Amino acid sequence: MGTVHPAPALWETFLEASGTCFDTARHYGDETEAALGQLVERLGVRDSVVLVGKGGHPPHCRPEAIPAQLDRSLELLRTDGVDVYLLHRDDPGVPVGEFVDALDAEVRAGRTSAVGLSNWTTERFEAFNAYAEREARAPAVLLSNQLSLAEMLEPMWPGCLRADTGWHERTQTPLLAWSAQARGFFTGRPEDSEMRASWLSEENRARRSRAEELAGRLGVPVVAVALAWVLARPFPMLAAIGPRDHGALADCLAAADLNLGAEEITALADR
C-alpha cells in the first residue's frame, strides 16, 4: 500500500480554523498538488478557498513553458482555474513583455483570475506592469519575495530575493512573504549549514531573543510573535506558513489573534 500524504489533515484543520488560501507550485511536485486537489474536491470548498499557483521555476523559466505547466497544475488540482498564478522565478534575459503576454493569455483563457511574480526585483516588477498598462495586458497584482523578522543573509536557493519593504510601503504593492518564519529559526531548528548561511547573525539572534522575551510576557509561542510582526507590515500583506504538525499549525494560527503595538513592532526589529 502507498503511504498517505500527511498534509491534508493539517490543511483540513487550517480550513476549520477559517483558513482560506493555499499556496502551491508546479515545482512542489505532483503529489502535493494532487493531494490538495483531492481535499478541495472532497470537501466541496473550491468556491470558498483561494488557490495560488506558481510556474516558471528553473530550468523551465520561459514564457512558452507556462501553458503546459499550468495544464498539469489544473489537472492535479481538479479545477478549471486558479485564483492567482505567479511566475516562480525571473529570467532577466527574457524581455519582460514576453512574460506579460504569456500570463495575459492565461487570464484571457479563464485559467487564472489574476497574475503575480515571485523572486522578481522591484525594477522588473515595475517594468512588467508598465508593459502591461501600455499594451492593455493583465498587470501583476502582487510580489512574492522573502520576508521575516530574521533577515535572510544569503539566499537559500539561487534566484531567491528578499523583499524591499520600503518599496512595498511606498507603492502599497501586496506582498506574499515566503519563509515568513525564517525556516524554523524561531522554533529551535538545529543550526545546520542552511541555517548558518541564511539566518545566523548576531542581529538575528538578538531579534529572536526579543521575540522570546515578548512571547513570554504575552503567553504565546515565539513563532506567533515572529509571524505577527510580518503581518503587521504597513502595506497589504500575506504570509506563507509551512507547519509540519498540528502543534506547529496551532502556533502559527495564534498570530492571527496577536495585535502587536507600534512600540513592540519597532522594538522587535530594533528600528
Contacts in CASP RR format, 6 or more apart in sequence:
PFRMAT RR
TARGET T0000
AUTHOR 0000-0000-0000
METHOD contacts of the structure
MODEL  1
MGTVHPAPALWETFLEASGTCFDTARHYGDETEAALGQLVERLGVRDSVV
LVGKGGHPPHCRPEAIPAQLDRSLELLRTDGVDVYLLHRDDPGVPVGEFV
DALDAEVRAGRTSAVGLSNWTTERFEAFNAYAEREARAPAVLLSNQLSLA
EMLEPMWPGCLRADTGWHERTQTPLLAWSAQARGFFTGRPEDSEMRASWL
SEENRARRSRAEELAGRLGVPVVAVALAWVLARPFPMLAAIGPRDHGALA
DCLAAADLNLGAEEITALADR
5 31 0 8 1.000
5 32 0 8 1.000
5 35 0 8 1.000
7 32 0 8 1.000
7 35 0 8 1.000
7 36 0 8 1.000
8 35 0 8 1.000
8 36 0 8 1.000
8 38 0 8 1.000
8 39 0 8 1.000
9 246 0 8 1.000
10 243 0 8 1.000
10 245 0 8 1.000
10 246 0 8 1.000
10 249 0 8 1.000
11 22 0 8 1.000
11 36 0 8 1.000
11 39 0 8 1.000
12 39 0 8 1.000
12 43 0 8 1.000
13 246 0 8 1.000
13 249 0 8 1.000
14 249 0 8 1.000
14 253 0 8 1.000
15 43 0 8 1.000
15 45 0 8 1.000
15 49 0 8 1.000
17 253 0 8 1.000
19 49 0 8 1.000
20 48 0 8 1.000
20 49 0 8 1.000
20 50 0 8 1.000
21 49 0 8 1.000
21 50 0 8 1.000
21 52 0 8 1.000
21 238 0 8 1.000
22 36 0 8 1.000
22 49 0 8 1.000
22 50 0 8 1.000
22 51 0 8 1.000
22 52 0 8 1.000
23 52 0 8 1.000
23 53 0 8 1.000
23 54 0 8 1.000
23 176 0 8 1.000
23 178 0 8 1.000
23 240 0 8 1.000
24 32 0 8 1.000
24 33 0 8 1.000
24 36 0 8 1.000
24 51 0 8 1.000
24 52 0 8 1.000
24 53 0 8 1.000
24 54 0 8 1.000
24 73 0 8 1.000
24 77 0 8 1.000
25 53 0 8 1.000
25 54 0 8 1.000
25 55 0 8 1.000
25 57 0 8 1.000
25 88 0 8 1.000
26 33 0 8 1.000
26 53 0 8 1.000
26 54 0 8 1.000
26 55 0 8 1.000
26 56 0 8 1.000
26 57 0 8 1.000
26 69 0 8 1.000
26 70 0 8 1.000
26 72 0 8 1.000
26 73 0 8 1.000
26 88 0 8 1.000
27 54 0 8 1.000
27 55 0 8 1.000
27 56 0 8 1.000
27 57 0 8 1.000
27 88 0 8 1.000
30 72 0 8 1.000
30 76 0 8 1.000
33 73 0 8 1.000
33 76 0 8 1.000
33 77 0 8 1.000
34 76 0 8 1.000
36 51 0 8 1.000
36 77 0 8 1.000
37 76 0 8 1.000
37 77 0 8 1.000
37 78 0 8 1.000
37 79 0 8 1.000
38 78 0 8 1.000
40 46 0 8 1.000
40 49 0 8 1.000
40 51 0 8 1.000
40 77 0 8 1.000
40 78 0 8 1.000
40 79 0 8 1.000
41 78 0 8 1.000
46 79 0 8 1.000
50 83 0 8 1.000
50 84 0 8 1.000
51 77 0 8 1.000
51 79 0 8 1.000
51 81 0 8 1.000
51 82 0 8 1.000
51 83 0 8 1.000
51 84 0 8 1.000
52 82 0 8 1.000
52 83 0 8 1.000
52 84 0 8 1.000
52 85 0 8 1.000
52 86 0 8 1.000
52 176 0 8 1.000
53 73 0 8 1.000
53 82 0 8 1.000
53 84 0 8 1.000
53 85 0 8 1.000
53 86 0 8 1.000
53 112 0 8 1.000
54 85 0 8 1.000
54 86 0 8 1.000
54 87 0 8 1.000
54 88 0 8 1.000
54 118 0 8 1.000
55 66 0 8 1.000
55 69 0 8 1.000
55 70 0 8 1.000
55 73 0 8 1.000
55 85 0 8 1.000
55 86 0 8 1.000
55 87 0 8 1.000
55 88 0 8 1.000
56 62 0 8 1.000
56 65 0 8 1.000
56 66 0 8 1.000
56 69 0 8 1.000
56 87 0 8 1.000
56 88 0 8 1.000
56 89 0 8 1.000
57 88 0 8 1.000
57 89 0 8 1.000
58 89 0 8 1.000
58 91 0 8 1.000
58 158 0 8 1.000
60 69 0 8 1.000
61 87 0 8 1.000
61 88 0 8 1.000
61 89 0 8 1.000
61 90 0 8 1.000
61 91 0 8 1.000
61 94 0 8 1.000
62 91 0 8 1.000
62 94 0 8 1.000
63 94 0 8 1.000
63 98 0 8 1.000
63 99 0 8 1.000
63 101 0 8 1.000
63 102 0 8 1.000
64 102 0 8 1.000
66 87 0 8 1.000
66 102 0 8 1.000
66 103 0 8 1.000
66 106 0 8 1.000
67 102 0 8 1.000
67 105 0 8 1.000
67 106 0 8 1.000
70 82 0 8 1.000
70 85 0 8 1.000
70 106 0 8 1.000
70 111 0 8 1.000
70 112 0 8 1.000
73 82 0 8 1.000
74 80 0 8 1.000
74 81 0 8 1.000
74 82 0 8 1.000
74 111 0 8 1.000
80 110 0 8 1.000
80 111 0 8 1.000
81 110 0 8 1.000
81 111 0 8 1.000
81 112 0 8 1.000
81 113 0 8 1.000
82 111 0 8 1.000
82 112 0 8 1.000
82 113 0 8 1.000
83 112 0 8 1.000
83 113 0 8 1.000
83 114 0 8 1.000
84 112 0 8 1.000
84 113 0 8 1.000
84 114 0 8 1.000
84 115 0 8 1.000
84 116 0 8 1.000
84 141 0 8 1.000
84 142 0 8 1.000
85 103 0 8 1.000
85 106 0 8 1.000
85 111 0 8 1.000
85 112 0 8 1.000
85 114 0 8 1.000
85 115 0 8 1.000
85 116 0 8 1.000
86 115 0 8 1.000
86 116 0 8 1.000
86 117 0 8 1.000
86 118 0 8 1.000
86 142 0 8 1.000
86 144 0 8 1.000
86 176 0 8 1.000
87 99 0 8 1.000
87 103 0 8 1.000
87 115 0 8 1.000
87 116 0 8 1.000
87 117 0 8 1.000
87 118 0 8 1.000
87 120 0 8 1.000
88 118 0 8 1.000
88 119 0 8 1.000
89 118 0 8 1.000
89 119 0 8 1.000
89 159 0 8 1.000
90 99 0 8 1.000
90 117 0 8 1.000
90 119 0 8 1.000
90 120 0 8 1.000
90 121 0 8 1.000
90 124 0 8 1.000
90 159 0 8 1.000
92 124 0 8 1.000
96 124 0 8 1.000
96 127 0 8 1.000
96 128 0 8 1.000
96 131 0 8 1.000
97 128 0 8 1.000
97 131 0 8 1.000
97 135 0 8 1.000
99 128 0 8 1.000
100 128 0 8 1.000
100 131 0 8 1.000
100 132 0 8 1.000
100 135 0 8 1.000
100 137 0 8 1.000
100 138 0 8 1.000
101 135 0 8 1.000
101 137 0 8 1.000
103 112 0 8 1.000
103 115 0 8 1.000
103 116 0 8 1.000
103 137 0 8 1.000
103 138 0 8 1.000
104 115 0 8 1.000
104 132 0 8 1.000
104 137 0 8 1.000
104 138 0 8 1.000
106 112 0 8 1.000
106 115 0 8 1.000
107 113 0 8 1.000
107 114 0 8 1.000
107 115 0 8 1.000
107 138 0 8 1.000
108 138 0 8 1.000
114 138 0 8 1.000
114 141 0 8 1.000
115 138 0 8 1.000
115 139 0 8 1.000
115 140 0 8 1.000
115 141 0 8 1.000
116 140 0 8 1.000
116 141 0 8 1.000
116 142 0 8 1.000
116 143 0 8 1.000
116 144 0 8 1.000
117 124 0 8 1.000
117 125 0 8 1.000
117 128 0 8 1.000
117 140 0 8 1.000
117 142 0 8 1.000
117 143 0 8 1.000
117 144 0 8 1.000
118 143 0 8 1.000
118 144 0 8 1.000
118 145 0 8 1.000
118 176 0 8 1.000
118 178 0 8 1.000
119 144 0 8 1.000
119 145 0 8 1.000
119 159 0 8 1.000
119 160 0 8 1.000
119 161 0 8 1.000
120 128 0 8 1.000
120 143 0 8 1.000
120 145 0 8 1.000
120 161 0 8 1.000
121 161 0 8 1.000
122 143 0 8 1.000
122 164 0 8 1.000
122 167 0 8 1.000
125 140 0 8 1.000
125 143 0 8 1.000
125 173 0 8 1.000
128 139 0 8 1.000
128 140 0 8 1.000
129 139 0 8 1.000
129 140 0 8 1.000
131 137 0 8 1.000
132 138 0 8 1.000
132 139 0 8 1.000
132 140 0 8 1.000
133 139 0 8 1.000
141 174 0 8 1.000
142 173 0 8 1.000
142 174 0 8 1.000
142 175 0 8 1.000
142 176 0 8 1.000
142 236 0 8 1.000
142 238 0 8 1.000
143 163 0 8 1.000
143 168 0 8 1.000
143 173 0 8 1.000
143 174 0 8 1.000
143 175 0 8 1.000
143 176 0 8 1.000
144 175 0 8 1.000
144 176 0 8 1.000
144 177 0 8 1.000
144 178 0 8 1.000
144 240 0 8 1.000
145 160 0 8 1.000
145 161 0 8 1.000
145 162 0 8 1.000
145 163 0 8 1.000
145 164 0 8 1.000
145 175 0 8 1.000
145 177 0 8 1.000
145 178 0 8 1.000
146 152 0 8 1.000
146 160 0 8 1.000
146 161 0 8 1.000
146 162 0 8 1.000
146 163 0 8 1.000
146 177 0 8 1.000
146 178 0 8 1.000
146 179 0 8 1.000
147 162 0 8 1.000
147 163 0 8 1.000
147 165 0 8 1.000
147 175 0 8 1.000
147 177 0 8 1.000
147 180 0 8 1.000
147 230 0 8 1.000
147 233 0 8 1.000
147 239 0 8 1.000
148 177 0 8 1.000
148 179 0 8 1.000
148 180 0 8 1.000
148 181 0 8 1.000
148 182 0 8 1.000
148 185 0 8 1.000
148 226 0 8 1.000
148 230 0 8 1.000
149 182 0 8 1.000
149 186 0 8 1.000
149 207 0 8 1.000
149 211 0 8 1.000
149 225 0 8 1.000
149 226 0 8 1.000
149 229 0 8 1.000
149 230 0 8 1.000
149 268 0 8 1.000
149 269 0 8 1.000
150 182 0 8 1.000
150 185 0 8 1.000
150 186 0 8 1.000
150 199 0 8 1.000
150 204 0 8 1.000
150 207 0 8 1.000
150 208 0 8 1.000
150 226 0 8 1.000
151 162 0 8 1.000
151 201 0 8 1.000
151 203 0 8 1.000
151 204 0 8 1.000
152 160 0 8 1.000
152 162 0 8 1.000
152 179 0 8 1.000
152 182 0 8 1.000
152 198 0 8 1.000
152 199 0 8 1.000
153 197 0 8 1.000
153 198 0 8 1.000
153 199 0 8 1.000
153 200 0 8 1.000
153 201 0 8 1.000
153 204 0 8 1.000
154 197 0 8 1.000
154 198 0 8 1.000
155 161 0 8 1.000
155 162 0 8 1.000
155 198 0 8 1.000
156 179 0 8 1.000
156 183 0 8 1.000
156 194 0 8 1.000
156 197 0 8 1.000
156 198 0 8 1.000
163 175 0 8 1.000
163 177 0 8 1.000
165 233 0 8 1.000
165 235 0 8 1.000
167 173 0 8 1.000
168 175 0 8 1.000
168 233 0 8 1.000
168 235 0 8 1.000
169 233 0 8 1.000
169 234 0 8 1.000
169 235 0 8 1.000
171 235 0 8 1.000
172 235 0 8 1.000
172 236 0 8 1.000
173 235 0 8 1.000
173 236 0 8 1.000
174 235 0 8 1.000
174 236 0 8 1.000
174 237 0 8 1.000
174 238 0 8 1.000
175 233 0 8 1.000
175 235 0 8 1.000
175 236 0 8 1.000
175 237 0 8 1.000
175 238 0 8 1.000
176 238 0 8 1.000
176 239 0 8 1.000
176 240 0 8 1.000
177 230 0 8 1.000
177 237 0 8 1.000
177 238 0 8 1.000
177 239 0 8 1.000
177 240 0 8 1.000
178 240 0 8 1.000
179 240 0 8 1.000
180 226 0 8 1.000
180 227 0 8 1.000
180 230 0 8 1.000
180 239 0 8 1.000
180 240 0 8 1.000
180 241 0 8 1.000
181 187 0 8 1.000
181 223 0 8 1.000
181 226 0 8 1.000
181 227 0 8 1.000
181 241 0 8 1.000
181 252 0 8 1.000
182 199 0 8 1.000
182 204 0 8 1.000
182 226 0 8 1.000
183 189 0 8 1.000
183 194 0 8 1.000
183 195 0 8 1.000
183 198 0 8 1.000
183 199 0 8 1.000
184 195 0 8 1.000
184 223 0 8 1.000
185 195 0 8 1.000
185 199 0 8 1.000
185 204 0 8 1.000
185 208 0 8 1.000
186 208 0 8 1.000
186 211 0 8 1.000
186 222 0 8 1.000
186 223 0 8 1.000
186 225 0 8 1.000
186 226 0 8 1.000
187 222 0 8 1.000
187 223 0 8 1.000
187 248 0 8 1.000
189 195 0 8 1.000
191 200 0 8 1.000
203 270 0 8 1.000
206 270 0 8 1.000
207 268 0 8 1.000
207 269 0 8 1.000
207 270 0 8 1.000
208 222 0 8 1.000
210 267 0 8 1.000
210 268 0 8 1.000
210 270 0 8 1.000
211 222 0 8 1.000
211 225 0 8 1.000
211 226 0 8 1.000
211 229 0 8 1.000
211 268 0 8 1.000
212 222 0 8 1.000
214 225 0 8 1.000
214 264 0 8 1.000
214 267 0 8 1.000
214 268 0 8 1.000
215 221 0 8 1.000
215 222 0 8 1.000
215 224 0 8 1.000
215 225 0 8 1.000
218 225 0 8 1.000
218 258 0 8 1.000
220 254 0 8 1.000
220 258 0 8 1.000
221 251 0 8 1.000
221 254 0 8 1.000
223 248 0 8 1.000
223 251 0 8 1.000
223 252 0 8 1.000
223 255 0 8 1.000
224 251 0 8 1.000
224 252 0 8 1.000
224 254 0 8 1.000
224 255 0 8 1.000
224 258 0 8 1.000
225 255 0 8 1.000
225 258 0 8 1.000
225 260 0 8 1.000
225 268 0 8 1.000
227 239 0 8 1.000
227 241 0 8 1.000
227 252 0 8 1.000
227 255 0 8 1.000
228 255 0 8 1.000
228 258 0 8 1.000
228 259 0 8 1.000
228 260 0 8 1.000
229 260 0 8 1.000
229 265 0 8 1.000
229 268 0 8 1.000
229 269 0 8 1.000
230 237 0 8 1.000
230 239 0 8 1.000
231 237 0 8 1.000
231 239 0 8 1.000
231 255 0 8 1.000
232 260 0 8 1.000
232 261 0 8 1.000
232 265 0 8 1.000
241 249 0 8 1.000
241 252 0 8 1.000
242 248 0 8 1.000
242 252 0 8 1.000
243 249 0 8 1.000
243 251 0 8 1.000
243 252 0 8 1.000
260 268 0 8 1.000
END
